[in-house]
């Protein structure tokens, strides 16, 4: 005969150790964010726009050299009528070779010698376009010089605007997997490429479905002209992540944002861990300080939609708090185990168990999104069984590398990361 013992919630909590209790609290608090992971498997509905919007494509291209050539080639292969989009390139030096390369795509080139960040570059370019061609464009697009446009990028971005969105982000494929050499596809590339799926497939698809503010990455993005005209340029230049500032500004002003998978670009990942860490440091520093800049204003917004939007805007801080607590728990129980062993105490193994559980909890928190990203997009990463297993079980350790980066971003000085140049890879001919 089987016997079932029914117990109260209080009994459940009393039977949990510290690590289990904190982990349960984290799961409850983070569960709404976790729901978004499942939308990675749900295809988006394709849109159709009867109107042909006029676009201006702005390309920041400081010291990019021949890196920009594949992008220019992809521009020339667009299916969208060329009469409906113009190309503008912004460089920093008058002798930059990009000025000559830009002619291949019939682009207009601007030189901004004063730029100190990408936001400065965007501001200069938008101001010039608005001054030289007032009222000409329905929307503006930003694409980094190291990217490649899918052949129907503008056609699908135009379709996306039929949704009424003010801001549209494209799907990101990893250029290294499709256009790079074998040496450009390293484990660092495979590991860091997952960040795009975390942001878009596991986050932005869900947010788009329910009208929440998406993460507005400023490459492969289209922004309605009324926003650029309102600010007469680009005002988000307080950090090195102008896109994170822009996202929070969209939430403040109620701009409708969306992520649209049929519009796609190919983004580049650095093959080396050193170069990857430059990007990670710059991004986390800017993201964290964008939160500091906008949090008070966003949290003052009232209404259920603002509360839900703020939850998804700041949900990473729940993860930060959990990881910090588990890291502290690991150090505490590890030290306790050492002291117990030294004093011939009776709790050594229990302390070791809790220390290992603490570290395992951090690994588990990073393993779950890795699993969902690979389950939904492993084919795009050109993974076989063995490399897939290596990424699945190795990526959480790679992701732990964000811990010291984020600690430095929170407690370090503002804009600690510089606008350093990132080493580029050589790409094959655009197909």
Secondary structure, 3 states (H helix, E strand, C coil): CCCCCCCCHHHHHHCCCHHHHHHHHHHHHHHHHHHHHHHHHCCCCCCCCCCCCCEEEEEECCCCHHHHHHHHHHHHCCCCCHHHEEEEEEECCCCCCHHHHHHHHCCEEEECCCCCCHHHHHHHHHHHHHHHCCCCCCEEEECCCCCEECCCHHHHHHHHHHHCCCEEEEEEEEHHHHHECHHHCCHHHHHHHHHHHHHHHHHHHHHHHCCCCCCCCCCCEEEEHHHHHHHCCCCCCCCCCHHHHHHHHHHHHCCCEEEEEEEEEEECCCCCHHHHHHHHHHHHHHHHHHHHHHHHHHHCCCCHHHHHHHHHHHCHHHHHHHHHHHHHHHHHHHHHHHHHHHCCCCCHHHHHHHHHHHHHHHHHHHHHHHHHHHHHHHHHHCCCHHHHHHHHHHHHHHHCCHHHHHHHHHHCCCCCCCCCCCCCCCECCCC
